[in-house]
Amino acid sequence: MSRCTVRCLLFFTIVSVVAAGSAAPSERDDYSLENTMIPFWATERMINESVLMVSNGIEPPKARLLFPAIKILLVKNAGLDKTYKEGVDWVYSNDTLSLLPGSSAPSLTMKEMYPVEKKTGWTFPKRGGGFVRFQEGHYFHDRQLVVTYTHKKGLWNGPVPKYAGTKLPITLSKLKKGLPVKIVLFGDSIIKGGNASGFTGALPRIPPFGELFVEYLRSVYASTITVENTAKGGTTSSWGVKEVHGRVTMKKPDLVVLAFGMNDGTGNIKPDHFLKNIQAMMQDIKEVNPQAEFILVAPILANPESFFAGQQVHYGPKLKTLAGIGVQVVDMGAVHQELLKRKHFRDMTGNNINHPNDFLHRWYSQQITGLLVDKNF
């Protein structure tokens, strides 16, 4: 048995035991670290792409896939413990997956997505009037499906990570030599975990992207890799400047993943001010540990129909001005923009406002891993 297989099995056994209401390994069905981390852009097989089936009240619930499917292989619930049958639960035609009458697959209506009355904890104001459905926890996860299918290769036109090589020389040298590597994750609620199924305790308990990419690194390298997540939900980069010394600097990490911007964007913090805050955090860390290296992560976009959407899209280009030796950038805003050309925001969200679901957490992880692993990326 390979080191990857052993580590993957061990990791997901641990996750199942630790999470509340843990499930036996057999209940995880076909979920695996290897499948989760196969780059979405590199193969002819999409594994577990998420969709939210929504009906307008006239037509059946439906959704469009990221790529035109050649053959649908599996349609399951997002928990991966139930399979839906073609011709009984769903059909695929004209580039669209649709539910059939009587299907047991979950779905929502447009009225449910856009409530007419305000309800605390369930709605947010909608641009143009009315409300947008909102729910934390695993409400949307429980109502999303995942689809595995084949498609033509080379259809992805968005950002693709490039192996950092000499751009992260200290971290990669340690990983290649099997030396210990310490990673600290710092940012807002997205890197903290919301709404990954592993964070909410729902099947299949996919870890948040910070922990997920580290587990993949452990499956590839012989190094002892430790990770500490000191992020806090609801925070901005200004909070990060105040807290970075105790939460990051004094831990003397080899690699820091800084992932702020969602809440800055909602607060319409100017891109230049956001950039200065990121630079201030990096400077604080470097003053104590000059060899520290960085991966700067620009956020996905907030729901464009909500007032949470703001400056987020502008932060990625600003962060890229800092890229160089010891600093690499993952622009998830640009990735999300490309995804939204084919898919609805609701297909990829954990709360329908500003958090990713498992599918987007996997995009985060794969983009970061592509910088650190020169294999299949």
N, C-alpha and C positions, 0 to 999 in steps of 0.2 A: 504494500500500500504506500502511495506517495506521501511526502511530507504535507503537501497541500490537502490531500484527502483526509489525513489524520487531523490536521489543524482545523479544517472546516467542520468535520464531525464534532470535534471537541467544542469548538466555538458555539455551534448552534445547540448542542446539548446544554451548555452552560446557560445560554440565553433562555432556553425553555424552562430550566429549573428556577432561574432567578425571577423571571417575569411573573407577575401576579396571574393566577389562574392558568398556570403553565400547562402545555399540552404535551402528550407523548410524541416522540419523534415521528411515529407513523402518521400523526395528524398533520404534520408539516407538508405531507404529500411530496410534490416534485420540486420543492424549494431547495436551493443549494447556493452556497457562496459562489461557486464556479459559474453557474448560470446567471446569477445576479450581476456578476461583474464582467460578463462578455460585452465588449463595447457595442453600443447600439448602432454605431455608424460603420462597423467593420465587417459585418456578415450579411448573409441573405436570410437570416432567421431572427425575427423579433420575438423575444421571450417576455411574456407578461407585461405587455403595454396596457396601461390603464385607460379606461373610458367610463364616462358616466352616461348612462342611457336616459335620455330625457324626451318626453312626449309633449307636443304642443297642444294636445287635446283632440287633434283631428287625425294625425298620423301616429303610427306606433312609436314607442321609444326607440331612439336611434343615436348613432355616433359614428364619426369618421375616424379611420385609423391614420397613423402618421404616414405610412407608406401604402400604396395600393397593394392589396394582398393577392398573391398568386394562389395560395391555399391556406385556409384557416385550419390550424392544427388543434387548438384547444381554446375554449372559452370557459373561464372559471370565475368564481367570486374572488375578490381581492385577498381574502384569507387563504386562498388556495386549497380549501378543503371541500369544495363542491364544484362539479363539472356540469356544464349545460350542453344539451345536445342540439346539433344542427337539425333543422327541420321540425324540431319539437319546441325548442326554446328560442331559436334564432335563425336568421338567414343572412347571407352576405351577397349583396348585388349593388351594382352602380356605385361602387366604392364606399358603400355604407353597410354597417352592421345594424340590423333591426331585430327587435324582439317580436315574437309571434304571439297572437292572442292566447292567453292561458299560460304563458311562460312563467316559470318559477323564479326567473332571474330578477334581481332588484332593479328598480328604476324610479325616477322622479318625474313630476310634471312641471311645466313652466310656472304654474301657479305656486307650486311648492318652492321653486327656485327664486321666485319674485313675489314674496308675500305682500299683501295689500295693507296689512296692519303691522305696526311696530310691536316687537316682542323682545324683551330684554334677554340677551344671551342667544337669540335666534336670528336677529336681523341687524343689518347696518344700512344707513341711508344710501340710496342709489343715485348716481349722477343723473340728472334729468328728472328726478322725482321717484317716489316709491322706495322700495327696500330690496336689498340683496340678502338671500339666505346665508346665514353664518352659523357654524357650529364647531366647537372645539372637540377634542377627544377623537373618536373613530367613527363619527356619524357618517361622513362622506366616504371614508374607507369601506364601511359596511355596505354602502350602496353602489360602489364602483365594481366594474368587472375588469378582468385582465385577459388579454388576447395574445396567443402565441400563433405566429403565422410566418409563411415564407413570402419573400418579395425580391425584386431585382436588387442587385448590389449597387452601391455607389449613389444612392438617392439622397443621402444627407448632405445638405449644403451649408450647414452651420459650423461653428468652431469645432476643431478637432485638436486635442492636446498633442504636444510634441515633447518627446522625452527630454528632460532637462539636461541630461548629460553633464557637461561642465558648468551649467548654470546654477546647480545646487551641489557644488563639489564636496562640501563637508558631509552633508547628509547622505549623499549617494555613495561616497567613499566608505563611510561607516557601514552602510547597509551591505555593500558588496563584500566587505571584509568580515562581516558577521559581528561587528562591534555593537554595543548597546546604543540605542537611539531613544531620546526622550522627546516626545511631541506634546505641545500644549495647544488646545483649541480655545479660541477666545472670540466672542462675538455676541450676537443676540439669540433670540429664541430658535431661529432656524438651525444654527449649528448646535444649539443645546439639544435639539431633537424633534421639535414639533413639526408635523404630526406623523412622524414615522410610526409604523405599527409597533415596532419594538419599544418606542417611547410611550405609546398609549396602552400597551399590553394586549393588543389585538393580534390574532394570527395574520400573517405568518411570522410576526415579530422581527421584521427586517430592522437592523440597527440604524440609527441616524447616520448621516453620511460621514461624519467625523470618525466614528467608531468603525464604520463599514470599510472605509479605505485602509484603516490601520490593520484590520483583520486580514485584508487581502495582502497587504505588505508582509504580514507574518507568514502567510502561506507561500510566499515567494522567496523571502530572505531568511537566513539563519539567525539574524540579529534578535536580541531581546529588545522588543519595542514596547515602551511604556507610553501611555497616553493619559492626559488629564484634561478634562473638559471644565473650564472655569467660566464659561459663557453664562449669560443671564438674560432671560426673556424680557422684552419690552425696552431694551436699552438702545442707546445710540453711540456713535463714535465718541461723542463728548464724554459720556460716562466711561467709555473705554480708556480715554486719556487719564482720567482720575484714578481708575482702578488697575491699570495695567501693571504697575510696579509690584503690587502685592500678589495679584492673580497670575502674572506671567513672568515678569522680570526676575524675581527672586527665586523662581523655580529653575532657572538656568537651563532652558530647553535647547535642544539642538535645532529643532524645527518648530516654528510657530505658524499656525493657520489662523489668520485674522479674517473674520467673516461678519462684518458690519454692513449696514446700508439700507436694510429694509425700513427700519423705523426712521432713519435719517431722511430717506426719500419721502416718507409720508409727512414728515415735518418740514418738507421742502428746504432742507439744508443744502445750501449751494455746493456744487461739486468741488469747487476750490477749497471751501472750508472743510468738507469731508476729507479731502486729500490731505490737508494740513493735520487733521486729527490722526489719520493713519500714520503719517510721517512722525508725529510726536510719539505715538506708541512704539514705533520701530526704534526711534532714537533712544527712548528709555530702556528698551530691552538691550540694545547694542552697547550702551554705556557700561552695563554690567557684564554682558557676554558678547564681545565683539564678533564671535564666530557664529552667532545665531543666524539661521536662515529663515526665509519667510515664503509662505504661499498666501497671497492676498486673493480673497474670494469676493467678487462683486455679486450682489443678490439677484435672485430671480425677480420678476416683476409682480407687483400687487395686482389684484383684480381691477382691470381698467374701468369696470362699471362702478367701482366703489371710490370713496374719497381717500382710500389708502394709497392709491396710485399717485405718484408724484415724480420725484427726481431720480428714482432708482435706476432707470435706464442709462443715465449719464455717468454713473460712477465707474463702470467698467473701463471706458476709455481713459478716465483720469488715472485709475490705478495702473494702467499699462505704461504710463510714463515713468513709473518706478521700477519697471522690470529690468533685470540685468543679472549680474553675478550675485548669487545669494538671494535673489528675489524673483519669484515667478507669480503670474497672475492667472486666475481662472475667472472668466467673465460669464457667469451664469445668466446675466441679463441678456447677453447676445444669444446664448443657447436657447433661453426661453422665448425670445423673439422669433427665432426660427421655428420652434415647435408650434407656436401660436399661429403660424401661417396655415397649418393643417388641422390643428386640434383646438378645442375650446379650453379656456382657462379651467373650467369645472372638471375636465378630464384628468387634470394633473395636480389638483389641489387637495390639501388635507383639511382646510377649514373654509374654503371658498373666498378667502380674503387675502392672505399673505403667507401661508405656509405650504410647503410642498408635501405631496403624498409620497408613498414608497417609490413610485416611478421616477419622480424628480429627485428624490434623495439618491437614487441609483445614478442619475445623470451627474449630480454633484460628485459622487464617489468616483465614477469612472473618469471624469475630467481631471480630478486630482491625481488619481492613480496613474493616468497616462503620463504625467510629469515624472513619476518616480519608478516606473516599471517599463523597461524596454522590451516588452513582450506582448504580442497580441493587441497592442495599442498603437 
